[in-house]
Amino acid sequence: MSTSFHSLSPFPPLRAPNATPFAWDNVIALDELRQHGDEAADNCAAELTKAGATGGQLRQLFMKLRATGNVLPADAPAALRAFMESTKGPESTGDGPGLPSWADRERILRGQEAFMTKAMMSVVVMLCRSLPEGYAAPSMARVLNLSGELKARPFHRLMGTLQLLTDVSSPGSFEPGGVGPVVAQEMRLLHAGVRTNVVPGAMGDQYAEFRSTYGVPINQEDMLGTVLGFSVLVIDGLETLGVPHTAQQADDFYHVWRVFGHIMGIRRPGVPDGEDSMPTTLADARTFYAKYQRHYVGSTNFEGQWRERSVEANRAGVGLADAHVGMLKGVMTKRMQWLLGDRIARVYIRELTSEAACARVGIKSVRGHFLLHWLLRKLPPLWERITTPWGTRNETKAAEWFFSTLIKASYSTPISYTVPGTLQDVKDLVQMGEIPDVKLFKPGQPVTLTLD
């Protein structure tokens, strides 16, 4: 099963001044988003490669950028300096990006605090819904699996996700000189490097077919779907677990990710650069995500040769999901692994998604084990009752300590990004800084999924 595009000739701008709001359920318009990457960032990535800048050099440069409060070193490549200058927001400090004009600092701070008060359960949602559900889209799964490193080292994806969450969601990270905007800009250029420099060469003769079927690699619709996976799916997942945000907290948390997505390069053709290109309300975001799932492929039930059908439709996605479940099993103690295997992970994935979502990526539901299901459903509300008396400030400090401690225990240096010029740069990005003897789970350790 593959995605086909409607005939679009000519296609008018997706939004003209004073036009009606963008229809987030308009499949023809959404299909058009798949034909667009990020022109400014793509040009920068191509120029950097042409000038001979290596992935390692650019990684070091980004680390200096963070350390100096968003000020580019004097020897920064001209293409990068020009890109930074052309994409500055109205509140830019130093050479780094600023916030868009519509961003609300008070809402950002409130949204970050809302996340931190439910940080542990939010991570559960991301690990057991946002990531595995997204593997069902072959356009993203094939790009993620280009080097084979994420399937071999799924723990890195977990650490990279935690690092991103810390950078985006820590209160104050979007204040002047904060790391939030810089990380968003790094991700923008990382995507551009993969899209422009890596994917065409890595796919070779298959690239033309990929473009025809799925559109531009890491296109505007896929980027939007990913950002909503880390925001709207978390909001909805917390409600499923029985620990929901208030309506105001949910709106503020989503606002944080709208700001991040904008700096990360989400744009709609025909929309002024400073204007918001994401759904402005949670209702519109959910409408979009429902339509985005038209790209999900594979079996939608556990009948017959269901796993074989999913593998045939999306081998990369099923492989990533297998490694992901194995990684979640690997972070448990050996005694828990012996007693429960990967059942805890599969119970939460099924609880937070659906039978169809699990079947698409080859994850079988846990049959029986009624006590385990009951306990895992009761755990999130129990955790909330235990931690609520701590107060918001203490909960936030505990979450920040947990994230930073886990990342430091697994990586010798903070996880940093680059503008990859080659497939080897992508492999280096995955492997960079790993500590080989992590106690809970060893990055690169073989993982298996037991279907019982």
N, C-alpha and C positions, 0 to 999 in steps of 0.2 A: 504494500500500500504506500503510495507516495502523494505528496502535495502537488496540486496543479494550480496554475495561476490563470486568472481571468484575462481576457484580452483587454489591454489598457492602451488605447491609442486614439487620440492623444489623451493624456491624463492631466487634468487641471490641478493647480496647487491644492494641497489638502485643506488649506484654510486661507482665505483671503481676509483682509482687514474688515472688521465689522460683520463678518459672516457668522452663520449659526455655529454653535459649538460642534466640535468634531464628534462624529457618531462612532463610538467605540465598539459597536456591533456591526459596522459596515465592513464586510469581508473583502470587498473590492479594494477599499482604501487600505485595509490592513495588509492585503497582499502587496500593495504598492510599497509599503514600508519595508518589505523584504528585499526590495531592489536597491536599498540605500544603506551604505555603511556610515562613515563619518569622514567626510571629504577633507576637512582641515587636519584631523589626526592622521588619516591615511597618507596625505601628502607629506606630513612631517616624518612619518615612519619610513616612507620610501626615500626621502632626502637623507635621513640619517644613515640608512644602509648604503646609499650611493656614496656618501662622504666617508664611509669606512668605519663608522662608529660601531663598536661591538656591544653585544648584550651585557657583558661584564662591566665595561666602562660606563654604560648608561645606568646600570644598577648602582654602581658606586656614586654616580652623580645624583641619583634620586635620594640616596641615603644622606648625602651632604645637604641636599635641598631641605630635607626634614630637619637636620641638625642646626641649620643656620636660619631657621624661621622663614622658610620659603624664599631665600635669596639664592639665585643661581650663581655658581662659581664663575670666575672671569673667563675660564677656558671652556665654558659650555658651548656645544656646537651651535652654529648660527641658526640651523633649522629649528632646533629646540627653543632657542631664545625667541625666534620669530613666532613660533607657535604659542609659547607662553604669553607673549605680548598681545597677540591677536585674540586670545581667548580669556583675557582677564575679565573678571566680573567687576561691577561697580564698587565693591567693597574689598578689592584686592589689597593685600599687604605684600611688600617686597615684589618678587617675581612670580609668586604663586598665584593660583586662581582665587578670586573672591566669590562671594555669594551672589546669586542672581537677584535682581531688583525686587522680585516678589517674595523672597525668603523672609521669614519671620523668626528672628533670633529667639524670642521668648518661646515660641512654639517648638523650635528645635530643642531648646534646653528641656522643656517639659516632656517632649517625646523621648529624649535620651534618658531622662530620669524614669519614665514609665517603663522603658525597656529594662533598665537595670533592676527595677523592683521585681521583675519576672524573668530575669536573665536565664536562670537554669532551665526553666520550662520552655523558654523561647528557643534555647539551643536544642532541646529535645524535639521541638516542632521542626526546626530547620534540618536536623539530622534525619528525622523520620517522616518528613513530608516534603519540604522544599527541595532538597537535593534528590532523593530517589524518584519523586514524581517527575522532576525535570528531565531525568534520563529517558523518558518515553518519547522525547522529541529527537528524531535522528539527526536533524540539522545541528543541534547542540552536542549530542552524544558523540558524533563522528569527529567533531572538532576537538572536544575534550580528550578524546582517545587517540589523537593523531600520533603522539609520541609513544603511547603505551605506558607512560610513566604513572599517570593517575590511577590506572587499573592495578599496576604493580605496587604503587605507593599510595593507597587510599587515605592513609593517615595524614599525608601532606594536605589533602583537600580539607580534612577536618581542621588542621592547624591553620591553614590559609583562611578558612571560613571564620574561625575564632579571632584571628588577627584582624580580619576585615570588620567583624562585629565590634571589636574593641575600638578600632579607629573611627568607625562611624557613630557608634552609640555611646561612647564615653562622654559624659556631660562636659561641655566646653570644647570639644574637638573641632567645632566649626567657628569658634571665636577667633579673632585676629591672631595669626601665627599658629593656629591649631593644625593638627595633622589631617583632619577630615577632608578639606578641599584638595590637599596635595595627593592623598591616596586616591581620591576620585579621578584626579588628572592622570595619575600613574596608570590606573585601570583603563582609562581612555586610550592612552598610548600603547598599553599592553595589547588591548583588543586590536588596535590599528596594526601593530606589528604582526600579530597572528593572521589577521585578515589580508594584509597586503603582501607581507614578505614570506610567510610560512606556508599557509594553506595551499596556494596555487602550486608550489613546487612539491610539497609533500604528497598531494593527491595526484599529481601528474596527469595522466590521460583521463582520470575520473573527475577532474575538476569541472570540466564543461558540463557534465551530467549533473554534478552537485549544484552548480549555479542554476541550471534549468529547472531542477526539482525543488530546491530549497531557497533559492535566492542568494544574496551576498552572504558569505560566512560572517557570523556574529553581526547580523543585520539589525536594523532599528527595532523590528518587532521582537526578535529574540532577546535583545538587550532589555527591552521593556518587560518582557515576560520574566526574565531573570530577576530584575529589581523587584517586581511584584511578588516573586517567590520568597524574597527575604523580608517582605513587609506585609502585604495583604494576607498571604498564606500563614504567616506567623500570627497575625491578629485573629484569623479564623480558627487556627489550630489551638490557640490558647482557650478559646471558647469551647471547642470540642473537649479539651481536657478538664473543663470545669473551673478554669482560673482566668476568666476574661478580663480584658482591659475595660475601663469605662469608655463611653462613647467619645469623650473628650481626649482621653489618653490614646485611643486608637487613631483618632484624627491627627493628633500631634505626632505620634510615632510614624504614621504614613508621611507626614510632612517632611520629616527628617530624610526619608528615602527619596522623596520627590526632589529635594535639594541635591542629594548625592547623585541621583540619576541624571539631573541636568548637567552638573559639572562633569559627570562621566561621559557626556556626549550624546545623550538621548535628544534627538531633534526630529521634527517633522518637516518635510519639504514644504517650502512656502511660508513657514512660520518664522517671524523675526527671532534672531539668535537669543535675545534676552527673555523671550516669552516661554512660559511653561509648556513643555511638549508631552507631559504625562497626564493621565486622568487626574482631574483636580479633586474628585471625591472618591470615597471608598466604594460607593455604589457604581460609579463609572469604571473603577479599577476592576471590580468583580465582573462587570459586564465584559470588559476586554478579556480577562483571563478565561472566562467561559468560552469565548471565541478562539482564544489562543490554543486551547486544547484540541482544536481541529487538526493540529500537527502531530498529536500523539498517536502512535501506531502500536500494533501488537494485539494479542488476544485480550478480550475484555471479560473472560470468565475462565474457570478452571476445568473446562470440559475437554475430553479427548486429549489430543497432543497440543495442549495449550502453550506449554513452554517452547516447544519446537516452532510454533507459529510466531511467537514473540521474537525468538532468536532470528528467524528468517526475515522478519520485518525490520529488526533493529538490533543486530548483533552487538554493536558497540554499546548501546544502552543497557542491554541485559548483562554484558560483561562488567560494566561500571557498577551496576546494581549489585551483582554478586560480590564484587570486591568491597563495596560499601557495607553490605550486611556483614561480611567477614570481618571488616575493620571494627564495626560496632561490637561484634562478639569478642574481638581481641582486646578491647579495653576493659573487659571484665576479668576478675580473678580466675585462676585455673579451676578452682573449686566450682565457681558459678558456671564456667564453661562446661565442666563435666556434668553438672546437674541439669542445666537449661539449654546448652548449646547456643544457637542464635535466636531462640524463641522470644526473648524479651524484645529484641530489635524488631522481629517480624510482627509481634503483637502490636507494638506502638505504630509501626508503619501502616498496618491494616486499620487500626483505630483512627488514625489521622487522615487516611486517604480513602480508599474504597477497594472493593474486590477488583474492579476494572483497572485501577491504577497499579495494584500489585501485580496482576497478571501481565500487564503490558511489559513490565521490566523483569518478569520471571521470578517474582517473590511469592512463594506459596504461603497461604494463610496458615496459622497454627490452629489445628483442630483439637477439640477437647481442652484440657488444661483450664477448666473453668475457674479454679481458684486463682491461677496466675493472671487470667484476664481480669478478674475482680480486683485483685491486689493492685495491678498496674493502673486500673481506672481510678482507684481510690488514692493512689500515691500523690498525684499533683495537688488536689485540694488539701491533703494532709500536709504536704510541704508548705503550702501557702499559709495554713493556720499556724504552723510552727515558726515560720520566718516573719510573719506580719508584726508580731510584737517587737522585733528588732528596730523597727522604724525604717523609713526610706533611706536615710543616710547610711546606716549600718549595712542594709541590704546591698546598696550600691557599692560600698567599699568591699564587701565580701565577694561580689561578682567580679569586680575589677581584679581583686587579688587572685581569684580562682583562674581567670582567663590568663593573666600575665604569668602566673606560676606554671600553668600547664604548658604554655608556649615556650617559656624559658627552659623548662625541663626537657623539651623535645628538640629545640633548635638552639645552636650556640650563638646565633645572631638573629635579630628580628627579621621576620620574613619580608623580603623586599622584592619589588617588581622591576621590570625592565621593558625595553622595546625590542622584542626578539627579531633578529634578522634571519635566523636559520632555525631549522628543527632542533638542532643541538642546543640552541639558546633556550628553547622550551624545556628540554630535558634538564638542562642545568638549573633552570628556575625551580623545577620540582625538587631537585636533589639538594639545592643550596642550603647549607647550614644544618643539615640533619645531624643529630647525635645518635650514633648507631646502637646504643644500649639503653634506650628508653625502657623503664621498668614495666609500664603497663602494656605497651605495644611497640614493636620494632618496625619503623617504617621500612617497607620493602619485604617484610615477612610474608611468605605465601599465605593466602587466605582461601578458604573454601566455603561453599554454601551447602548445607545439608538439607535436603528436601525430604522431610519425614511426614 
